[in-house]
């Protein structure tokens, strides 16, 4: 029986708050000799060699030091039909010419826009043939200069060049969908993606698998698990098995580092932890004092609306892809009051600039 497991990410705005918190933590997590004199946290090294950084609730930055994000370009429309109209933006990437590559999930199309926002070309369509897509869950530029699109419903990875020409489709094991896709490349050209842990198949244990340049598996580590009882909603049907976290329940996030290690984060505790590959040993833990915020009626309403896809067995599988930061610019997806998605390029202004 085909199995599809879907992991819903937190909302874009939650990710922005998490990113901002992580940046603040990172600035204060240097060694004691390099720390800002106004910082009131602590750095300890345990007997195991793990570094533990504890940050106070009061930030170092003043209002004048805070970074801001200034929108410069917005892709999307509500008044026209064409490549600028998005129904669901699954993922996006930038190339060396600052063109924005947007994967539109509803149409299963890859749309390319130049640095001014002008549509350049559309690549692919819904289907199972060469150059067609069925359920792309993520994409990333590879060390070969090609854009890799992960399509587990078609059991393959499709690569296109910067001109949008199909280069190759490589068969992979499909049947399981994890969104957002947690894979990628490290700086040595290794490719990472997920697979089922054969020892935990009934419990959907996942592995992160490292591959060489020929996509041959090298080694693997278990994806970090939430340290406690998992709180999720589960839906079983004849052709699918869906799992989604319970709204507002504490969860765990993970992201690869470009050197092959990875970071995990417990979003209910403001706790980051750095893990080594392939041992999985904890190298560093970073925490921050914080006061929990109450859940408002608006928060509850939005959460219920976001769960409609689940109760209806389909439809909306995820919120927004992660923002991309390149130098002084950020690319992200936002919605207007009518829930129309837009791809926004914004400039990051540091301090009082």
C-alpha contacts under 8 A as a table, 3 or more apart, distances in Angstrom:
res1	aa1	res2	aa2	distance
1	X	238	X	7.71
1	X	239	X	6.40
1	X	240	X	7.93
2	X	175	X	5.95
2	X	239	X	5.64
2	X	240	X	6.19
3	X	175	X	5.51
3	X	176	X	5.97
3	X	239	X	6.72
3	X	240	X	4.90
3	X	241	X	5.60
4	X	175	X	5.82
4	X	176	X	4.58
4	X	177	X	5.43
4	X	240	X	5.24
4	X	241	X	5.45
4	X	242	X	6.29
5	X	176	X	5.49
5	X	177	X	5.16
5	X	178	X	6.18
5	X	240	X	7.73
5	X	241	X	5.93
5	X	242	X	5.03
5	X	243	X	5.91
6	X	176	X	7.92
6	X	177	X	5.53
6	X	178	X	5.09
6	X	179	X	5.95
6	X	242	X	5.70
6	X	243	X	5.69
6	X	244	X	6.48
6	X	317	X	7.20
7	X	177	X	7.97
7	X	178	X	5.47
7	X	179	X	5.24
7	X	180	X	7.21
7	X	243	X	6.37
7	X	244	X	5.36
7	X	245	X	7.16
7	X	318	X	7.97
8	X	179	X	6.10
8	X	180	X	7.18
8	X	244	X	5.77
8	X	245	X	6.83
8	X	317	X	6.95
8	X	318	X	5.27
8	X	319	X	7.24
9	X	179	X	6.96
9	X	180	X	6.40
9	X	318	X	6.49
9	X	319	X	6.57
9	X	320	X	7.78
10	X	14	X	6.17
10	X	15	X	6.69
10	X	319	X	7.11
11	X	14	X	5.19
11	X	15	X	6.32
11	X	319	X	5.81
11	X	320	X	6.42
12	X	15	X	4.99
12	X	16	X	6.24
12	X	319	X	7.25
12	X	320	X	5.67
12	X	321	X	7.41
12	X	322	X	7.09
12	X	323	X	7.95
12	X	333	X	7.54
12	X	334	X	7.60
13	X	16	X	4.96
13	X	17	X	6.27
14	X	17	X	5.10
14	X	18	X	6.10
15	X	18	X	4.90
15	X	19	X	5.93
15	X	322	X	7.32
16	X	19	X	4.97
16	X	20	X	6.08
17	X	20	X	5.12
17	X	21	X	6.13
18	X	21	X	5.08
18	X	22	X	6.05
18	X	267	X	7.92
19	X	22	X	5.02
19	X	23	X	6.13
20	X	23	X	5.11
20	X	24	X	6.25
21	X	24	X	5.13
21	X	25	X	6.11
22	X	25	X	4.97
22	X	26	X	5.96
23	X	26	X	5.01
23	X	27	X	6.29
24	X	27	X	5.33
24	X	28	X	6.62
24	X	59	X	7.38
25	X	28	X	5.23
25	X	29	X	6.02
25	X	55	X	6.87
25	X	286	X	7.23
25	X	287	X	7.75
25	X	288	X	7.38
26	X	29	X	4.99
26	X	30	X	7.28
27	X	30	X	6.77
28	X	35	X	6.26
28	X	36	X	7.20
28	X	39	X	6.97
28	X	41	X	7.78
28	X	55	X	7.18
29	X	35	X	7.44
29	X	43	X	7.51
29	X	53	X	5.99
29	X	55	X	7.95
29	X	286	X	7.31
30	X	34	X	6.07
30	X	35	X	5.83
31	X	34	X	5.37
31	X	35	X	6.15
31	X	43	X	6.94
32	X	35	X	5.24
32	X	42	X	7.62
32	X	43	X	6.48
35	X	39	X	6.75
36	X	39	X	5.35
38	X	60	X	6.51
39	X	60	X	6.24
40	X	55	X	7.25
40	X	56	X	6.42
41	X	53	X	7.39
41	X	54	X	5.42
41	X	55	X	4.58
41	X	56	X	5.60
42	X	53	X	5.83
42	X	54	X	5.31
42	X	55	X	6.85
43	X	51	X	6.98
43	X	52	X	5.76
43	X	53	X	4.60
43	X	54	X	6.56
44	X	51	X	5.78
44	X	52	X	5.16
44	X	53	X	6.53
45	X	48	X	7.94
45	X	49	X	5.87
45	X	50	X	5.69
45	X	51	X	4.50
45	X	52	X	6.15
46	X	49	X	5.30
46	X	50	X	5.34
46	X	51	X	6.40
46	X	52	X	7.44
47	X	50	X	7.36
49	X	283	X	7.19
50	X	282	X	6.39
50	X	283	X	4.79
50	X	284	X	5.30
50	X	285	X	7.46
51	X	283	X	6.36
51	X	284	X	4.57
51	X	285	X	6.27
52	X	284	X	5.81
52	X	285	X	4.82
52	X	286	X	6.00
52	X	287	X	8.00
53	X	284	X	7.68
53	X	285	X	6.13
53	X	286	X	4.66
53	X	287	X	6.25
54	X	286	X	5.98
54	X	287	X	4.95
54	X	288	X	5.85
54	X	289	X	7.86
55	X	286	X	7.56
55	X	287	X	5.91
55	X	288	X	4.43
55	X	289	X	6.35
56	X	59	X	7.27
56	X	288	X	5.68
56	X	289	X	5.14
56	X	290	X	7.97
57	X	288	X	6.18
57	X	289	X	4.61
57	X	290	X	5.46
59	X	62	X	7.69
61	X	64	X	7.68
61	X	65	X	5.29
61	X	66	X	6.24
62	X	65	X	5.09
62	X	66	X	6.43
63	X	66	X	5.35
64	X	351	X	5.77
64	X	352	X	5.70
65	X	350	X	7.21
65	X	351	X	4.07
65	X	352	X	6.38
66	X	350	X	6.83
66	X	351	X	5.06
66	X	352	X	7.76
67	X	348	X	6.87
67	X	349	X	5.59
67	X	350	X	4.52
67	X	351	X	5.12
68	X	348	X	5.89
68	X	349	X	5.19
68	X	350	X	6.64
68	X	351	X	7.58
69	X	346	X	5.96
69	X	347	X	5.63
69	X	348	X	4.69
69	X	349	X	6.08
70	X	346	X	5.10
70	X	347	X	5.11
70	X	348	X	6.47
70	X	349	X	7.24
71	X	74	X	7.65
71	X	344	X	6.81
71	X	345	X	6.04
71	X	346	X	4.01
71	X	347	X	6.32
72	X	344	X	7.55
72	X	345	X	5.77
72	X	346	X	5.16
72	X	347	X	6.79
73	X	116	X	7.61
73	X	117	X	7.12
73	X	344	X	5.65
73	X	345	X	5.02
73	X	346	X	6.82
74	X	117	X	7.54
74	X	342	X	6.41
74	X	343	X	5.76
74	X	344	X	4.50
74	X	345	X	6.44
75	X	84	X	6.35
75	X	117	X	6.36
75	X	342	X	5.49
75	X	343	X	4.99
75	X	344	X	6.29
76	X	84	X	4.76
76	X	85	X	5.21
76	X	86	X	6.26
76	X	341	X	6.93
76	X	342	X	4.82
76	X	343	X	6.64
77	X	80	X	6.32
77	X	84	X	5.91
77	X	85	X	5.12
77	X	86	X	7.53
77	X	340	X	8.00
77	X	342	X	7.57
78	X	85	X	6.64
78	X	340	X	7.09
80	X	84	X	7.89
80	X	85	X	6.83
81	X	84	X	7.44
81	X	85	X	5.97
82	X	85	X	5.63
83	X	86	X	7.39
83	X	111	X	6.93
83	X	119	X	7.00
83	X	122	X	7.65
84	X	119	X	7.45
86	X	89	X	6.48
86	X	104	X	6.47
86	X	340	X	7.55
86	X	341	X	6.28
86	X	342	X	7.26
87	X	104	X	7.06
87	X	105	X	7.47
87	X	106	X	6.14
87	X	340	X	7.28
87	X	341	X	6.90
88	X	104	X	5.80
88	X	105	X	5.45
88	X	106	X	6.00
88	X	341	X	6.80
89	X	92	X	7.69
89	X	102	X	6.93
89	X	103	X	6.05
89	X	104	X	4.90
89	X	105	X	5.97
89	X	320	X	7.25
89	X	321	X	7.72
89	X	333	X	7.56
89	X	341	X	7.11
90	X	102	X	7.76
90	X	103	X	5.70
90	X	104	X	5.99
90	X	105	X	5.47
90	X	137	X	7.05
90	X	138	X	7.34
90	X	320	X	6.99
90	X	321	X	6.25
91	X	102	X	6.10
91	X	103	X	5.41
91	X	104	X	7.70
91	X	137	X	7.83
91	X	138	X	6.11
91	X	139	X	6.96
91	X	320	X	8.00
91	X	321	X	5.54
92	X	100	X	6.85
92	X	101	X	5.32
92	X	102	X	4.37
92	X	103	X	6.04
92	X	139	X	7.59
92	X	321	X	7.80
93	X	100	X	5.82
93	X	101	X	5.07
93	X	102	X	6.71
93	X	139	X	7.70
93	X	140	X	6.96
93	X	141	X	7.87
93	X	324	X	7.61
94	X	97	X	7.92
94	X	98	X	5.68
94	X	99	X	5.61
94	X	100	X	4.83
94	X	101	X	6.14
95	X	98	X	5.29
95	X	99	X	5.55
95	X	100	X	6.91
95	X	101	X	7.80
95	X	162	X	7.95
96	X	99	X	7.37
97	X	114	X	7.82
97	X	115	X	7.35
98	X	114	X	6.88
98	X	115	X	5.32
99	X	112	X	6.80
99	X	113	X	5.54
99	X	114	X	4.31
99	X	115	X	5.01
100	X	112	X	5.81
100	X	113	X	5.18
100	X	114	X	6.34
100	X	115	X	7.06
101	X	110	X	6.74
101	X	111	X	5.75
101	X	112	X	4.55
101	X	113	X	6.45
102	X	110	X	5.71
102	X	111	X	5.14
102	X	112	X	6.30
103	X	108	X	6.97
103	X	109	X	5.76
103	X	110	X	4.42
103	X	111	X	6.20
104	X	107	X	5.80
104	X	108	X	5.57
104	X	109	X	5.29
104	X	110	X	6.28
104	X	111	X	7.32
105	X	108	X	4.72
105	X	109	X	6.89
105	X	135	X	7.62
105	X	136	X	7.49
107	X	125	X	6.62
107	X	126	X	6.42
108	X	124	X	7.27
108	X	125	X	5.38
108	X	126	X	5.14
108	X	133	X	5.88
108	X	134	X	6.74
108	X	135	X	7.20
108	X	136	X	7.42
109	X	122	X	6.62
109	X	123	X	5.91
109	X	124	X	5.32
109	X	125	X	5.11
109	X	126	X	7.25
109	X	133	X	7.55
110	X	122	X	5.67
110	X	123	X	4.92
110	X	124	X	6.40
111	X	119	X	7.47
111	X	120	X	7.72
111	X	121	X	6.01
111	X	122	X	4.44
111	X	123	X	6.25
112	X	119	X	6.02
112	X	120	X	5.42
112	X	121	X	5.38
112	X	122	X	6.27
113	X	116	X	7.66
113	X	117	X	5.31
113	X	118	X	5.23
113	X	119	X	4.36
113	X	120	X	5.24
113	X	121	X	7.38
114	X	117	X	5.30
114	X	118	X	5.42
114	X	119	X	6.54
114	X	120	X	6.42
115	X	118	X	7.47
121	X	164	X	7.92
123	X	131	X	7.93
123	X	164	X	6.32
124	X	131	X	5.50
124	X	132	X	4.99
124	X	133	X	6.69
125	X	131	X	7.67
125	X	132	X	5.12
125	X	133	X	6.02
126	X	132	X	5.71
126	X	133	X	5.16
126	X	134	X	5.64
127	X	132	X	5.00
127	X	133	X	5.43
127	X	134	X	5.51
128	X	132	X	5.65
128	X	133	X	6.26
128	X	134	X	6.28
128	X	154	X	6.33
129	X	132	X	5.33
129	X	133	X	7.89
130	X	169	X	7.71
131	X	158	X	7.51
131	X	166	X	6.17
133	X	136	X	6.48
133	X	151	X	6.79
133	X	154	X	7.23
134	X	151	X	6.62
134	X	153	X	5.82
134	X	154	X	5.99
135	X	151	X	5.43
135	X	152	X	6.69
135	X	153	X	5.42
135	X	154	X	7.34
136	X	139	X	7.88
136	X	149	X	6.47
136	X	150	X	5.42
136	X	151	X	4.24
136	X	152	X	7.00
136	X	153	X	7.66
137	X	149	X	7.75
137	X	150	X	5.86
137	X	151	X	6.29
137	X	152	X	7.71
137	X	177	X	7.36
137	X	178	X	7.57
137	X	179	X	6.43
137	X	180	X	6.93
137	X	181	X	6.00
138	X	149	X	6.05
138	X	150	X	5.46
138	X	151	X	7.86
138	X	180	X	7.15
138	X	181	X	5.47
139	X	147	X	6.76
139	X	148	X	5.34
139	X	149	X	4.37
139	X	150	X	5.97
140	X	147	X	5.66
140	X	148	X	5.40
140	X	149	X	6.89
140	X	184	X	6.66
141	X	145	X	6.31
141	X	146	X	5.71
141	X	147	X	4.42
141	X	148	X	6.03
142	X	145	X	5.54
142	X	146	X	5.54
142	X	147	X	6.08
142	X	148	X	6.42
142	X	185	X	6.89
142	X	189	X	7.68
143	X	146	X	7.41
143	X	185	X	7.89
143	X	189	X	5.89
145	X	161	X	7.02
145	X	162	X	7.62
146	X	159	X	5.98
146	X	160	X	5.54
146	X	161	X	4.66
146	X	162	X	6.57
147	X	159	X	5.45
147	X	160	X	5.36
147	X	161	X	6.30
147	X	162	X	7.53
148	X	157	X	6.52
148	X	158	X	5.78
148	X	159	X	4.59
148	X	160	X	6.84
149	X	157	X	5.61
149	X	158	X	5.19
149	X	159	X	6.28
150	X	156	X	6.80
150	X	157	X	4.83
150	X	158	X	6.77
151	X	154	X	5.59
151	X	155	X	6.26
151	X	156	X	5.54
151	X	157	X	5.75
151	X	158	X	7.43
151	X	174	X	7.85
152	X	155	X	4.50
152	X	156	X	5.98
152	X	157	X	7.71
152	X	172	X	7.45
152	X	173	X	7.03
152	X	174	X	4.22
152	X	175	X	6.19
152	X	176	X	6.86
152	X	177	X	6.80
153	X	156	X	7.82
153	X	174	X	5.96
153	X	175	X	6.29
154	X	174	X	7.08
155	X	171	X	5.80
155	X	172	X	5.12
155	X	173	X	5.46
155	X	174	X	4.44
155	X	175	X	7.46
156	X	169	X	6.28
156	X	170	X	5.29
156	X	171	X	4.22
156	X	172	X	4.79
156	X	173	X	7.31
156	X	174	X	7.34
157	X	169	X	5.56
157	X	170	X	5.15
157	X	171	X	6.46
157	X	172	X	6.79
158	X	166	X	7.56
158	X	167	X	7.71
158	X	168	X	5.94
158	X	169	X	4.32
158	X	170	X	6.42
159	X	166	X	6.20
159	X	167	X	5.45
159	X	168	X	5.37
159	X	169	X	6.25
160	X	163	X	7.77
160	X	164	X	5.50
160	X	165	X	5.29
160	X	166	X	4.49
160	X	167	X	5.14
160	X	168	X	7.25
161	X	164	X	5.27
161	X	165	X	5.47
161	X	166	X	6.71
161	X	167	X	6.47
162	X	165	X	7.44
174	X	177	X	7.84
178	X	181	X	5.62
178	X	182	X	7.65
179	X	182	X	7.54
179	X	318	X	6.98
180	X	318	X	7.74
180	X	321	X	6.85
182	X	193	X	6.82
182	X	194	X	7.47
182	X	254	X	7.43
182	X	255	X	6.54
182	X	256	X	7.56
183	X	191	X	7.55
183	X	192	X	4.92
183	X	193	X	4.40
183	X	194	X	6.92
183	X	208	X	7.78
183	X	256	X	7.28
184	X	191	X	5.86
184	X	192	X	5.22
184	X	193	X	6.79
184	X	256	X	7.38
185	X	188	X	7.89
185	X	189	X	5.90
185	X	190	X	5.50
185	X	191	X	4.67
185	X	192	X	6.07
185	X	258	X	6.97
186	X	189	X	5.51
186	X	190	X	5.54
186	X	191	X	6.91
186	X	257	X	7.03
186	X	258	X	4.28
186	X	259	X	5.52
186	X	260	X	5.47
187	X	190	X	7.47
187	X	258	X	5.38
187	X	259	X	5.93
187	X	260	X	7.79
188	X	259	X	7.53
189	X	212	X	7.39
189	X	213	X	6.57
190	X	210	X	6.42
190	X	211	X	5.61
190	X	212	X	5.17
190	X	213	X	6.25
191	X	210	X	5.74
191	X	211	X	5.02
191	X	212	X	6.44
191	X	213	X	7.19
191	X	215	X	7.14
192	X	208	X	6.56
192	X	209	X	5.51
192	X	210	X	4.62
192	X	211	X	6.18
193	X	208	X	5.66
193	X	209	X	5.51
193	X	210	X	6.92
194	X	206	X	6.60
194	X	207	X	5.46
194	X	208	X	4.46
194	X	209	X	5.68
195	X	206	X	5.71
195	X	207	X	5.23
195	X	208	X	6.49
195	X	209	X	6.87
196	X	200	X	7.68
196	X	201	X	6.37
196	X	204	X	6.70
196	X	205	X	6.05
196	X	206	X	4.75
196	X	207	X	5.94
197	X	200	X	5.39
197	X	201	X	5.96
197	X	204	X	7.41
197	X	205	X	5.25
197	X	206	X	5.17
197	X	207	X	5.59
197	X	222	X	7.61
198	X	201	X	5.29
199	X	205	X	7.89
200	X	203	X	5.29
200	X	204	X	6.06
200	X	205	X	4.98
200	X	206	X	8.00
201	X	204	X	5.01
201	X	205	X	6.06
202	X	205	X	7.85
205	X	222	X	7.63
205	X	223	X	7.96
206	X	222	X	6.03
206	X	223	X	5.76
207	X	220	X	6.19
207	X	221	X	5.52
207	X	222	X	4.34
207	X	223	X	5.29
208	X	220	X	5.46
208	X	221	X	5.47
208	X	222	X	6.11
208	X	223	X	5.87
209	X	217	X	6.62
209	X	218	X	7.42
209	X	219	X	5.96
209	X	220	X	4.27
209	X	221	X	6.75
210	X	217	X	5.79
210	X	218	X	5.55
210	X	219	X	5.52
210	X	220	X	5.91
211	X	214	X	7.47
211	X	215	X	5.00
211	X	216	X	5.08
211	X	217	X	4.21
211	X	218	X	5.26
211	X	219	X	7.45
212	X	215	X	5.21
212	X	216	X	5.43
212	X	217	X	6.54
212	X	218	X	6.62
213	X	216	X	7.39
219	X	278	X	7.40
220	X	278	X	6.77
221	X	277	X	7.50
221	X	278	X	6.01
221	X	279	X	7.54
221	X	280	X	6.90
223	X	254	X	7.93
224	X	252	X	7.66
224	X	254	X	7.21
224	X	264	X	7.05
225	X	252	X	7.12
226	X	229	X	7.52
226	X	230	X	6.69
226	X	251	X	6.34
226	X	252	X	5.69
226	X	266	X	7.78
231	X	245	X	6.17
231	X	246	X	5.74
231	X	249	X	6.67
232	X	243	X	6.65
232	X	244	X	5.48
232	X	245	X	4.11
232	X	246	X	4.63
233	X	243	X	5.82
233	X	244	X	5.41
233	X	245	X	6.16
233	X	246	X	6.03
234	X	241	X	7.46
234	X	242	X	5.77
234	X	243	X	4.65
234	X	244	X	6.64
235	X	241	X	5.85
235	X	242	X	5.08
235	X	243	X	6.49
235	X	310	X	7.81
235	X	313	X	7.80
236	X	240	X	6.20
236	X	241	X	4.54
236	X	242	X	6.37
237	X	240	X	5.25
237	X	241	X	6.15
242	X	310	X	8.00
245	X	249	X	7.14
245	X	251	X	7.63
246	X	249	X	5.50
247	X	303	X	6.36
249	X	268	X	7.69
250	X	266	X	7.10
250	X	267	X	6.05
250	X	268	X	4.67
251	X	266	X	5.91
251	X	267	X	5.88
251	X	268	X	6.71
252	X	264	X	6.87
252	X	265	X	5.56
252	X	266	X	4.68
252	X	267	X	6.21
253	X	264	X	5.52
253	X	265	X	5.11
253	X	266	X	6.61
253	X	267	X	7.42
254	X	262	X	6.95
254	X	263	X	5.50
254	X	264	X	4.22
254	X	265	X	6.31
255	X	262	X	5.61
255	X	263	X	5.30
255	X	264	X	6.52
256	X	260	X	6.64
256	X	261	X	6.12
256	X	262	X	4.17
256	X	263	X	6.27
257	X	260	X	5.50
257	X	261	X	5.17
257	X	262	X	4.87
257	X	263	X	6.91
258	X	261	X	7.29
260	X	276	X	7.92
260	X	277	X	6.24
261	X	274	X	7.59
261	X	275	X	5.95
261	X	276	X	4.89
261	X	277	X	4.85
261	X	278	X	7.72
262	X	274	X	6.12
262	X	275	X	5.43
262	X	276	X	6.75
262	X	277	X	7.40
263	X	272	X	6.99
263	X	273	X	5.74
263	X	274	X	4.60
263	X	275	X	6.01
264	X	272	X	5.76
264	X	273	X	5.27
264	X	274	X	6.46
264	X	275	X	7.58
265	X	270	X	7.32
265	X	271	X	5.64
265	X	272	X	4.40
265	X	273	X	6.28
266	X	269	X	5.61
266	X	270	X	6.22
266	X	271	X	5.36
266	X	272	X	6.62
267	X	270	X	5.62
267	X	271	X	7.03
269	X	287	X	7.78
270	X	287	X	5.76
270	X	288	X	5.82
270	X	289	X	7.73
270	X	290	X	7.67
271	X	285	X	7.00
271	X	286	X	5.68
271	X	287	X	4.55
271	X	288	X	6.96
272	X	285	X	5.65
272	X	286	X	5.03
272	X	287	X	6.45
273	X	282	X	6.68
273	X	283	X	7.38
273	X	284	X	5.52
273	X	285	X	4.33
273	X	286	X	6.25
274	X	282	X	5.76
274	X	283	X	5.37
274	X	284	X	5.02
274	X	285	X	6.44
275	X	280	X	5.37
275	X	281	X	5.46
275	X	282	X	4.57
275	X	283	X	5.62
275	X	284	X	7.41
276	X	279	X	5.85
276	X	280	X	4.99
276	X	281	X	5.36
276	X	282	X	6.53
276	X	283	X	6.63
277	X	280	X	5.64
277	X	281	X	7.80
282	X	285	X	7.46
295	X	299	X	6.05
295	X	300	X	7.07
296	X	299	X	5.05
296	X	300	X	6.41
297	X	300	X	5.07
297	X	301	X	6.20
298	X	301	X	5.07
298	X	302	X	6.17
299	X	302	X	5.23
299	X	303	X	6.15
300	X	303	X	5.04
300	X	304	X	6.22
301	X	304	X	5.21
301	X	305	X	6.27
302	X	305	X	5.10
302	X	306	X	6.11
303	X	306	X	5.03
303	X	307	X	6.36
304	X	307	X	5.14
304	X	308	X	6.76
305	X	308	X	5.49
306	X	309	X	6.99
306	X	316	X	7.95
307	X	310	X	5.26
307	X	311	X	6.55
308	X	311	X	5.25
308	X	312	X	6.03
308	X	316	X	7.70
309	X	312	X	5.23
309	X	313	X	6.04
309	X	314	X	5.18
309	X	315	X	4.89
309	X	316	X	4.83
309	X	317	X	6.62
310	X	313	X	5.09
310	X	314	X	6.22
310	X	315	X	7.84
310	X	316	X	7.83
310	X	317	X	7.95
311	X	314	X	7.99
312	X	315	X	7.40
314	X	317	X	7.09
316	X	319	X	7.86
320	X	333	X	6.36
320	X	334	X	7.99
321	X	332	X	7.61
321	X	333	X	7.21
322	X	332	X	7.07
323	X	330	X	6.62
323	X	331	X	5.58
323	X	332	X	4.51
323	X	333	X	7.35
324	X	330	X	5.52
324	X	331	X	5.10
324	X	332	X	6.57
325	X	328	X	7.34
325	X	329	X	5.75
325	X	330	X	4.44
325	X	331	X	6.55
326	X	329	X	5.29
326	X	330	X	6.30
328	X	347	X	5.85
328	X	348	X	5.14
328	X	349	X	7.45
329	X	345	X	6.93
329	X	346	X	5.66
329	X	347	X	4.51
329	X	348	X	5.54
330	X	345	X	5.78
330	X	346	X	5.24
330	X	347	X	6.28
330	X	348	X	6.86
331	X	343	X	7.02
331	X	344	X	5.62
331	X	345	X	4.55
331	X	346	X	6.41
332	X	343	X	5.78
332	X	344	X	5.40
332	X	345	X	6.70
333	X	341	X	6.54
333	X	342	X	5.54
333	X	343	X	4.60
333	X	344	X	6.02
334	X	341	X	5.69
334	X	342	X	5.40
334	X	343	X	6.58
334	X	344	X	7.09
335	X	338	X	7.47
335	X	339	X	5.00
335	X	340	X	5.18
335	X	341	X	4.47
335	X	342	X	6.08
336	X	339	X	5.17
336	X	340	X	5.54
336	X	341	X	6.90
337	X	340	X	7.49
349	X	352	X	7.78
349	X	353	X	6.23
350	X	353	X	6.05
